[in-house]
Amino acid sequence: MTFKDFNLKQPIQQAIDEAGFTEPSPVQKEAIPLILAGHDIIAQAQTGTGKTAAFGLPMLSMMTGDGSVEGLIIVPTRELAMQVSDEIYRFGKSSGLKTATVYGGTSYDKQIERIKQASVVVATPGRLQDLLAGGRIKLSPKFVVLDEADEMLDMGFLDEITAIFEYIQNEDRQTLMFSATMPPQIRKLAEKILKDPKTVAITKGESTNTSIAQHYYVVEEHERDDALVRLIDYKNPTKCIIFCRMKKEVDRLASHLTSQGFKVSVLHGDMEQRQREVAIRGFKSGSVDIFVATDVAARGLDVNDVSHVFNYHMPFDSESYVHRIGRTGRGGKSGEAITLVSPNEIRTIKRIEKDVGTKMVTQSIPSRSEVQSSKQDELIAQIAATQITEHAIEIVKTLQHEIDIVAIAHMLASMMLEKQEIKGKEKIGFKAEDVERLLQKAMAGRDDRNRRNRSGGGRGKPSFNRSGGGRDGERRRDDRPRGDRNQKSSSKPNRSGGGGSKPPRKDYSL
């Protein structure tokens, strides 16, 4: 099957051809015909599977361009709003269809003016609800898309989403919901806002990007920085993203990599919107090679030539892992995802493999001498492929008056090798055979615990609720954009200690 089989409008097909797309992805094959047939759909597919085109192409093809807002796309973060808006604009510009991007931290008046001129509005829930509730805008779109619905639920936007649909005036709209997972609340929301929806479910095997090689390296905790630098030296990424759990970790690691001579930029929730845009623009343009980021970037950053993704620490959950590694291997290109783990995190690898339906291969970090040898081979190949210029000939002629030609060659090679010096200790991390023993030990310990639990031992221990607090809750609160923390919550905690009032939801209003 090719995109031409969908019989989309000619300007839309032209945009597809210009983008170099030929064969649709699994989610596109299933979703586009259903959308073109007028059905509401609920689609489950991971990030990086082409969801934006799956809903954007048929929606744009069915638009009339009557001067009103015909399409509304709701996304969880401002980064994703900008990315989706750019992609929709790229597909729709030949048809004269304009887009408006709506999120917090920018002028209401400017956004309202852009909405008046747009055919498609891409918005985050907090700002969109503000505009609708305040009577600043009225919308009756023919198409409404919820993208990353599970992420919006996880960020506490369920109330805003429900309120937004009360303000949308077109009851005959076509509603499309896309989500990586389908928890009960998402299914309940779908029952409220969708009419007789068709279901599109992409299996784990189909949704896992087979063009991404996934490797993990086991290191001691104090070796993480050295291991990361060694792997960057060895892999030679064209562009890479390094994911950290916390903002302070991002800033510290970026400073360390900068001191090692790398061109580095950062992205996390404490940055103002203008700073984020400058950082992303610099990374896309190639003025920086390495992007150090928290998971806030995993949902909204799309750069087609990211060759490597590094997980400095394991993500807190499997979904975050999928979204992180989905930043590479895009646009039909291959990519590599590399994860650093400590011996205590070995079991987490197997859990993620099971959840995601993928295979991560353990490897040993190359020694300093191995990397140095590889760099020398690259240098030899580079020298052999270099074109001799007239200016270079003149320099050698000048040097020949005082220095032997062989000595000149040795000096130039030494000068080039000096720039490629590999730092750090000779050996870092665990060998593959050592990792296998650690893995067997970890699995044996898990089996022992399971047997004790089945026999009645180990009961009565308190459970760890990730949804309500603990490390995951701290991580999410810590990574909110700075301006979002000043937003007032509609529900207040019961400080008297009694029951009756809900705890405040995590406020991620955008």
N, C-alpha and C positions, 0 to 999 in steps of 0.2 A: 504494500500500500504506500502511496505517496500523498502529499498534501493536496495535489490536484484532484484526487479522488473525492474530496469533500465538496467540490464545486463552490468554493467561496467566491465572493465578488472579485472581479479582476484586480482592483487596486490592492486588495488584501493579499491576493496570491502574488502580486508583484512584489510586495513588501517581504513576503516569505522567501521568494526567490533571491531577493537582494541580500537577505540575512543568511543565505546559504543553507536553509533548511530543506531537506528532501523527504526523509522518512519520518513519520510521526512516532513519538514515544508511546509506550503502552497506555498511559493515562489519556493521551491525546486521541489515540485510536478509538478508545471506548467513549470518552466524554463528548467529543466534538459532534458526532452524529446525533447523540441524544439532545444536546443543546440546540442544534439546528432544527430538530424536530419539535422544539418548543417545550421540552420537559424540564421540570425542576430536577436537580440532581444533588445527591450527596456522595462526594467522591473521597475515598481514602487513598492517599498516596504520599510518599515521603518527599522531602525537599529535593530539588535537583532533578526532578522527573519531568519537568516541563509543564507545571500546572498553570503558570501565567498564560502561556499560549493556548492551553487546553480550554480555558474559559474566555480569554481575550479575543482569539481569532474568530470564533463563531459569533460572539457578541458584536464585534465590530462589523462583521459581514452582514448582520441583520439590522444594523442601525440605519436610520433614514437621513440623519444630519439635518433635522428640522429646527435646529437652534436651541433646543432644550437639553437638559441633562438627561440623557437616555440610559446611561450606565453608572452605577454606584458600586465601588469596590472598597470593602472595609478590611483593613489589615491591622496587625497588632502594634507595629513600631514605625517610627518615622523613617528609619532607614529602608524598611521594606516598602513603605509608601512611595518613597522617591524612586526605588528600583522598579516597582510595578508600573508607576506612572511613566517612566522613561521607556519601558518596553511597550506599553500600550500606545504611547505616542509614536514610537517607531513603526508599529504595525498600521496605525490609523492615519498617519500624516498624508499619505497619497490620496486618501478619501476626504481630506479636509476636516478630519475629526480632531478636536483639541482636547487636552486633558488639563485638569486642575488637581494639585496636590494639597491636601489639607491636614495639618498637624499642629500641635501646640508649639509655643515659642516664637511664632511669627505673627505679623499684623493681621487682625481680623478683617480690616477693610480691604487689604490687598487680596486676601483669599476670597472674600465675597465677590470682588470684581472679577477674579479669574473664574469663579464658579459660573457667573453669568454668561461667560463666553465659551464654556466648556461643553463637550458632549459626554465626557466621562470624568467623574470625580473619584479620586483615590484618597481615602481618608482614614485616620486613626479614630478609634471610638470616642475618646474623651473630647477632642475638639469638635468632632461632628455633632455629638450630642449637645454641646454648648451652643453651637450655631442654630440647631433645630429648636432647642428648648427656648432660646432667647428670641425666636421669631425672626432671626436675621436672614434665614434662607428657608425656602420651601422646596421640597423635592418630590417628584412623582416619577421615578425612573422606571423604564421598561425592564431593566435587568439589575439585579442586586447580587453581588458576590461577597461571600464571607470567605476570606483566604486565611489559612492558618487558624482555623476556628479553635482548635484545642489550645493553642498558645494564648489566644485572647481569653479563654476560660481560665487558664493557669495564671494569667496576669490580673485576674479579678475584674474583667470587663463584661461579665454576664449581664449585670443590671443595665449597663449602658447599651449593650446590643439590643436587649429587650425593649428599652425605651426608644431607641432609634426606629425600630420597626413600627412603633405606635405612631410616629410622626410621618412615616412614608405614606403618601396619599394614594398611590396606585395599587389597588387590590389585585389587579390583573397582571402584576409583575411576574417575571420569571426569576426564580431565586436559585442560586447555585452555591453550594457549601463545599469547601475543600478543607480537609483536615488530615494530619498525619496519623492521628489516633482517634478512636470513637468512644470516649468515656460516656457514662450514662447521662451526664448533664448535656453533652453535645447532642445526643440522640433525642433528649426531651426538647431541646431548643429546635431541632430539625422538625419535630412533630408540630411545633407551634407555627413556624414561619414558612415551611415548605408544603406544597400541595402535591400529593401522590408522587413523591420523588422516585426517580430511578436511581439505582445504586451502582456506583463504579468502585470496585475494590481491587487495587493492585497488590498482588502478593509480595511477600518479602523478597522472594527471588527476583521478581520483575522490578521492584522498586530500588533494590541495591544496585548502585552504579558499578557495573563490572569493569569499567575502565579505570577504577581507582584501586591501586595496589595498597593493601593495608598491612602495616608492619608495627611491631612493638618491640621496645628495647627495655630490659630490666636494669635499673641502676640504683645505687644507694641514694638516699635523699640528698646528701651533700654533693652528689655528682651531677645533678640535673643541669646546671649552667654549663659545665664543661662538656657534657654529653651533647647538649643542644648545639654549641658552637662547633664541635667536632663533626656532627652530622650535617650542619649547614656547609661546612668546608668541603665535606665529601660529596654531598648530593648536588651542590651547585644549583640551587633553585633559581629559576628566572624571576619568579615572584612567589613569596610564601607568606602564609598567615600562621602566627603562633597564638594559640588560644590558652588563656589563663583563667583561673576561677575568680580572682578578686582584682579590683582596681589597683590596689597597692602593689600587687604582684606584677601587673602590667607595667606600671611606672618603673619599678625596680629593674625588671628584666630589660626594658627598653634602654635604660641608662647603661646597663652592663653591655648590651650588644653594641650600642653606640661607641662605648669605650674600646670595643674590639675592632672598630673600623667599618661596621655595617651601617647602611643608610636605613634608618628605622623611623616608623611613625606609630602612633597608638590610637586606639578607639575604645572608649568605655563610657559609662553612664554619667561621670562627673564633668563631661565636656559640654560646652555650650553648642547649640546647633551649628553656628557658623564654624566653630572649630572642627566639628565632625565633618562638615562638608569639605573643608579645606584638606583634612586628612585623607578622606576617601578620594578626592580629586587627585591628590598627589600620588596615591598608590596606583590609581588607574592610569595616570599619565606616565608612570615609571620613574618619577623623581625620587621615590623610595622603593627599596626592594623588599623590605620586611615590614609586615603589619603585625603588631602585637595587640591583641584584643581580648575582651571578655565575650561571653556568649551573646551580648547585645548585637554583635556583628554577624553572628551566624545566620540570623533570619533575614538580613537585609543587604548583604554585600554580595555583589555579583560581578566578578572580574574574570573574563574568559581565559586569561593566560596565567592563572595561579597554578603553578606546577606542583607545589607541596603544601600540605597542611600539617602543622605540628601541634600535638596536644602536650603542652608542658606538664600539665597534670591531667589525670583522668577526669572526664566530665562527671557530674553528679548522677546522670541518668543516661539511658540508652538513646532517648530521643535527642538529647543534646549532642551526643556523639554523631548521630546521623546528620544533624544540621551542620555540625562543624565540618565534617569531611566532605559534605556536599558543596563546599566552596571551591573544590578542585575537581578536575575531570569534567568540566562543563564544556558545552558547545562542541561535543564530539571528540574532545581532546582527552588524552590520558592524564592521570594524576597520581600522586602518592600521599597517603595519610600515615603519619608517623606518631606513635604514642609512647611517651616515657612513663614507666611504671616502677614503683618500688616493689621489693619482694612481698610486702604485705598486701599489695593490690593485685596480685596474680589472679585471684578468684574473680575479680571484677571483669577481667578480660573474657573469661568464659561466659559470664552472665550477659555481657554485651553481645557476644557472638550468638548466643541463643536468642536473645531478644530481637536482634536485627536480622538474623538469618544470614550471617556472613562468616568469613574466616579471616582471622588476623594471624599473621605469620611472625614468629619470633626470630630476631636476628641479633648478631653481635655487633657492637659498635666498633668500627675499624680502629686499629691502633694508629698512633701518630706516624709511625714509619710507613704504614700502608697508605695513609692519606698523602704523605709526602711523595711516595712513589707514584701514586695516581696523578698528583699535580705535575710531576716531572713529565709523565707520559703526555698529559694534556699540553704542556709547554712545548714539547718536541713537535707534536702535531700542529700546534699553532704556528711555530716557527717555519715548519715545512710548507704551510699553506699561505704564508705571508708574501705579498707582492713586493718586490724590491722597487724602491722609488729613487728618483734622481737625487733627492735631498739626502737620502741614506748613503748613497754612493759617495757623495761629496764629503760626508762626515767621516766615512771609513778612509778615504784618500787622505784627509787631513791627519787622522790618527796614525796612518801608516808611516808618516815621516819620522815618528819617534817610537812607535810600538809595533811589534811583530803582529802579523795578521791573525795568527793562532791565539796570541795573548789577547787581542781585541775581542775575538769570539768568546774566549773564556770570561773576560770581564763583563761583556754584555749578558751572557747567560747567568753569571753570578748576580748581576744587578736585578734581573728578572726573577730569579729564584728567591732573592731576599724578600721580595714583595709577597711571595707565596709561602712564607714560613708558617708551619703549623705549630701552634702553641699547645700547652697543656701536657699532662702526663702521658706516658706511652699507652697504658691500658686504662680503659674506662668501662664500668658496667660488668655484667655477667655474660659468660659465653652461652651459646645456645644449649649445650648439653647441661650446663648448670641450671638454666631456666627450666628445662624439662624435669629435673629432679625437684625443683621448687614447686612446679606445677603438680607433680604426683603427690608430694607431701601435702599441698593445700587441699587437693581433692580427697585424699585419705582422711584428713582432719574433718572435712565436711561430712563424709560418710559416717564417721564416728559420731558426730553430733546428731545426725539424723537418726542413727540407731538408738542413741540415748533418749532422744525426744519420743520415739515410738514406744520405748519401754517405760516411759513415764518420767524420765529424768529431764532436768533442764526446764521444767515448766515453771510458770509463775514469774518469769522474767518480764520486766517492763518492755513494751514494744516501742520502737522508734518511729514516730509518725512524721514522715518527710513532708507531708502536705501541709502540716500546721506549724512547723518550726524546725529546729535543728539546723544542721549546716545548710541544707538546701534553702530554707526560708531566709537564713542570713545572707546567702549568696544573692538571692533575688532582690531583697530589700537593698543590699549594698550596691547593686548595679543599676538602680533606677537613675534616669537622667536627673541632674541636679535640681532643675526647676520643678520636677514632679513631686519632690518631697515636701514642697510648700503647699501642695494642694490639700484642702480640708476633706476629711473623710465624712461621709454622711452618717456613719454609725460610730458610736463612741464606746470604748471599753468600760465595763462595769468595775470601777475602781474600789467599790465597797467589798468586792470579792463574792457577791451573791450572783445567782443566775439570772436569766431573763433577757439580757441584752447580748446581741451578737458581738463577737470580737471584730475590730475593724478589718476590712479586707485590705490586702496589700494594694496600696494606691499607686497605679502606674499610669494615671491619666496623662494623655499626651496632648 
